[in-house]
Amino acid sequence: MLNMVKENYRVSGFFVFFLIHASVIGAGALSFQHFMLDLSGYDTWIVVLLTGLSLHVILWMIFKMLGNPAKDVIDLHGFLFGKSVGRIVSLALVGYFLLLALTVFRGYIEIIQIWMFPHFPTWLLAFLLVCILYYAVSGGFRVIVGYCFFGLLFSSLLPFFLYFNLKYGHVNNLMPIFYHPVRELLASSKYSGIFFMGFESILLYFPFIKAPENNARWAHIGLLFVTLKYAALMFITFMYFSEGLLQHTFWPTFVMLKVIQLSFIERIEFIFICMWLVIIIPVLCLSIWSCTRIIKRTTNLKPTWSLLAILLAVFLAALPFDDRIKIHGLGVRMVEIGFYFVYAYIPLLFVLYVIRSKFSRTALKTVQPDA
């Protein structure tokens, strides 16, 4: 039986645009230019566009599987694998969203420690961030949607900040186009998922959308908007940095912000780092909310206790990652797991759903008496 969401807990369909956008803008957006340079060089913008376009197919699969009547991935697992096995598979997703939240959580703490407070203890920053997350997630899904709205507004300021870098950019840096062979571009697309990780939470909040089957266009528009934003950020970065300099610049977005000089602000990147907290809060909230949603649907544990347990797990798991190598390794593992989850597991679910639905319709026709 489907778990129907009450009408007063749902949000209008156009809010999917904000949810999709806010769920994929994380700490990786500040350093992905450096991360992808060794894989596909200055042709990375092509990889970004190809990855973004391919995700539209994945998004189409999700809407086909979960729509009419609206259901979430837990209902889908039950339909495909049965109640008991489906519950086990759903609980495994808690680990995925927990790892996603941990990656963004620890990545932002590292930014604060490197750029603002080098001697600030990790445990204290983690504790403060956990308190903020508890306040945000405990408000419920509609409150999280509000954070997604403001997250989009704040992230949209970034292109205006980077306008100043265009004066020092060189279009020749982008030449020659298609310098890398197609094989290398396809291989690097595996790691370009760091740009878009997080949109998978739609598998859980799908029933909270009013008439989702009629509002799929907002999800696709949101994904297209993010893709174009990433591609534009790539263009500006490659025009500003030479390839050799970018190889030694781990946070190129922050370095570009240092170009901005105002008479009343000396270090504008400090303001931007604080502002970025509003941008990553929706990513963390959606991931943690997805964990609590799965636990609520599959166990008897109350959401309040599951939320505390998840936040405690994120807090404790963040402490051992105390250097750049460990944090980078965490990000790489998350990217690999996310790639197989999006491009292997979701298509597998779609194929099984099509086969299962076909057999269900055939069986239904068989048992119906003739008119």
C-alpha positions, -999 to +999 in steps of 0.1 A: +000+000+000+013+034-009+021+059+019+000+089+010+012+123+020-013+147+035-021+177+013-009+202+039+026+187+038+029+190+000+044+218-020+035+232-054+051+216-085+072+246-095+092+243-062+109+212-078+130+237-097+144+251-064+148+216-049+167+202-079+190+233-081+196+235-043+203+198-040+233+198-063+251+230-053+276+219-027+311+224-015+324+207-047+313+237-068+342+256-053+370+233-064+357+210-091+376+230-118+409+219-103+396+184-096+386+178-133+416+194-149+438+163-148+411+142-163+399+162-194+418+195-193+401+226-207+376+204-225+359+198-191+331+221-200+321+196-227+320+168-200+298+190-178+273+196-206+272+159-216+268+148-179+240+173-174+222+162-205+225+125-196+209+132-162+178+144-179+173+107-190+178+095-154+153+122-143+128+110-169+132+074-156+125+086-120+093+104-130+081+074-150+088+050-121+074+071-092+045+089-109+008+083-111+001+075-084+029+093-066+052+071-046+087+071-033+116+047-038+106+027-006+072+019-023+091+011-055+114-013-036+084-030-021+067-034-055+098-048-071+114-070-044+086-076-019+080-061+015+109-077+035+136-075+009+125-041-002+128-028+034+164-041+035+173-024+002+157+008+014+176+008+046+208+005+026+201+039+010+205+054+045+242+047+042+243+064+008+226+097+018+246+097+051+279+095+031+267+122+008+259+145+038+292+137+054+311+146+023+295+180+020+296+185+058+333+178+061+342+197+029+326+229+042+344+226+075+377+223+057+370+255+038+364+274+070+396+260+085+418+268+055+404+302+046+392+318+078+401+300+111+431+276+106+433+268+143+396+263+150+390+227+162+370+205+139+348+191+166+336+226+176+328+236+140+311+203+135+290+207+166+278+242+156+269+230+121+250+200+136+230+224+157+220+244+127+210+213+108+189+200+136+170+233+137+165+232+099+155+196+094+133+194+125+110+220+109+099+195+083+100+192+045+082+225+037+108+244+058+136+227+039+120+239+006+122+274+020+159+270+025+162+257-010+146+289-023+171+312-005+199+289-014+192+295-051+190+333-045+224+333-028+241+310-053+228+332-082+250+360-069+282+341-079+281+349-116+278+386-108+309+383-085+329+365-112+320+392-138+351+411-126+373+382-137+362+385-173+383+417-177+414+396-170+403+365-190+417+353-223+395+334-247+426+318-262+429+297-231+399+276-243+416+267-275+418+242-291+384+227-285+380+189-285+418+186-278+411+154-258+397+123-275+362+111-269+374+082-249+391+104-223+360+127-222+337+097-215+361+083-189+362+117-171+325+119-171+325+093-143+340+118-120+320+148-132+291+135-111+306+155-083+288+185-099+253+170-097+253+147-067+223+153-045+194+154-069+188+117-061+169+128-030+139+133-053+134+096-049+122+103-013+104+137-016+086+128-048+052+122-030+055+156-013+051+173-047+016+182-059+007+165-092+044+156-099+035+139-131+023+172-145+054+192-132+083+172-145+093+202-166+103+221-135+127+194-126+142+194-160+145+232-161+162+232-127+187+206-139+194+225-171+199+257-151+225+240-129+242+226-160+245+259-177+257+276-145+285+250-141+295+253-177+296+292-174+318+288-142+341+265-161+344+290-190+353+319-167+378+298-147+396+286-178+397+321-193+412+335-161+437+307-152+464+292-173+464+254-172+497+253-152+484+278-126+451+260-122+469+227-115+483+244-083+451+262-073+428+240-052+401+266-046+400+285-079+365+301-072+378+317-040+410+329-057+390+345-085+369+364-059+401+380-045+402+401-076+373+421-064+384+452-046+360+475-028+369+505-007+349+492+024+357+455+021+392+440+020+386+403+018+353+397+000+359+359-001+353+358+037+318+371+031+313+346+003+324+317+025+298+327+051+272+331+024+280+297+011+267+282+043+232+292+032+238+274-001+250+241+013+223+239+041+197+226+016+220+199+004+227+187+039+191+191+050+177+171+020+203+143+025+197+140+063+159+144+058+160+115+033+178+093+059+151+101+085+123+095+060+136+061+051+140+051+088+105+063+095+090+043+066+109+011+073+112+010+112+092+021+142+118+047+152+104+082+156+118+109+133+130+129+163+152+101+175+164+091+140+173+127+133+195+128+164+211+095+156+219+106+120+233+139+132+254+122+158+267+098+132+277+126+109+294+145+138+314+115+149+323+104+113+336+138+104+362+139+132+387+112+118+390+131+085+417+155+098+438+162+067+435+170+030+444+136+018+416+119+039+390+145+029+400+142-008+397+104-005+363+107+010+351+128-019+366+104-045+348+075-029+315+094-028+318+103-065+324+067-075+295+054-054+272+082-067+282+074-103+271+037-100+240+046-080+228+071-106+239+054-138+236+018-128+211+013-100+184+038-111+184+024-147+183-011-132+152-002-111+136+013-142+141-019-163+127-040-134+098-016-130+089-019-167+091-057-166+072-060-134+045-036-145+040-055-178+035-088-160+012-071-135-011-058-163-010-092-180-020-110-148-048-085-142-063-090-176-061-128-171-082-128-139-108-103-151-140-121-163-152-116-198-178-090-204 
